[in-house]
Amino acid sequence: MWLLSEHSRGPSLRFGPPLLAAAATGLLVVGFGLAFYWAPEDADQGFSQKIFYLHVPIALTAYACFGWGAWKALRLLWTGERRYDLESYTAIHMGVIFGLLTLITGSIWAKVSWGVWWSWGERQLVLFLILFLFYSSYFMLRFSTEPGPRRERNSAVYALFGVVLIPVSFLAVRIAGTILHPTIFTHEGADLPGEMLAAFCVCLAGMLSLAGALYLVELSGKRIDASLRELKELLA
Amino acid sequence: MTTSEKYVTAAYLVLLCALLVYLLIIALKVGRLEEELADLTRSAREKLGG
């Protein structure tokens, strides 16, 4: 018998969300404070460069969520444990939210820096959009089939295919060059003054903690949902 | 407020709005789960004759 409760197994989520939420609050307040009051203003872009401390951590968090979703999908295919399906789905859900935020904050930065909301000539932008649309389609695939092992396997394979786009999206601009989009992190390291890099690292840690807290809250909600559905079936 | 400041403020407000929308969604979900749990408790009591 296919049991919904098999989804609900996994480590306890009692302490994770509050700890990560507290870490995210502290790190983001300190990080944004450092970005605005301590890190120097960019000589080229001026004040608008402050969006960097928001946009880049969000984009890297989106990559991390997609990567985490793919890792959980691999674990599902490898071990056959059904709890990984819900974990992979939740991670991709978070990745799509952070991906949408990346596109919105990136567009605002593009408008103030380049004078346009979007540039089709920029490979990194287009590749990120493809990655975002690919993972947005994951939900269509997932909800077009009946719940069960077949849907779990198909979703896992799709999630694994998508992860290939992450290094392509990240490295394409470094290999092929760029016209407008700046490349801060190269194989020689970060092209940033120490204060900017420190503020950025704190913001990135805060954003990853925020994503972690949201992931655990969402996972907990989905597990409760699955358990309630099973209880309903048992009592019917 | 300069144009740059307006755009930077807008970008940071996007994150804040997203968090508030997420909070609203979670609040609605918790409300729904609470209702479902109350229904299940009621039907369990009826089955057990309590």
Interface residues (C-beta under 8 A of the other chain):
Chain A: F32 G46 F47 S48 K50 I51 L54 H55 I58 I97 L101 I104 T105 I108 W109 K111 V112 L214 V217 G221 I224 D225 L228 L231 K232 L235
Chain B: T2 T3 S4 E5 Y7 V8 A10 A11 Y12 V14 L15 A18 Y22 I26 K29 V30 L33 E36 L37 L40 S43 A44 K47
